[in-house]
Amino acid sequence: MAQLLRQQIKPPVRLLSSPAVRAFTTAKYFAKAFVLKGKDIETDERLYLAEPETILQVLRQTDNEHETLLVFGHNPGYTQLANLFSEAFIDNVPTCGMFEVQSEVDDWSDFGQETAKLVRFQYPKQYFT
């Protein structure tokens, strides 16, 4: 999935992860695919089992020099977050599922449901069976 994402987006400027082992390990695979180091991954305790509003708070506090983020965490918060930005209901974002949300805001503090939309949702079973 990391290689697939690398083909679809420009390299991320910042990787944010829950400190949980599985989330951080997944973030390391993505960092490697984007030719980054594990030290380039910022962990944030607030992302551990976070609800959508907490995830949004973390994103809104991102430095404006960072245009693209990859954020690694846990359900049910990430499925709920995807649904905030989606026009169609997503039942579940499975393990290593990815969704892309795009926004034209100039300041991360303005990022939210009103200013962004889900443009892509992918998961391993679509590609690997």
Secondary structure, 3 states (H helix, E strand, C coil): CHHHHHHHCCCCCEEEECCCHHHHHHHHHHHHHCCCCHHHEEECHHHCCCCHHHHHHHHHCCCCCCCCEEEECCCCHHHHHHHHHCCCCCCCCCCCCEEEEEECCCCHHHCCCCCEEEEEEECHHHCCC
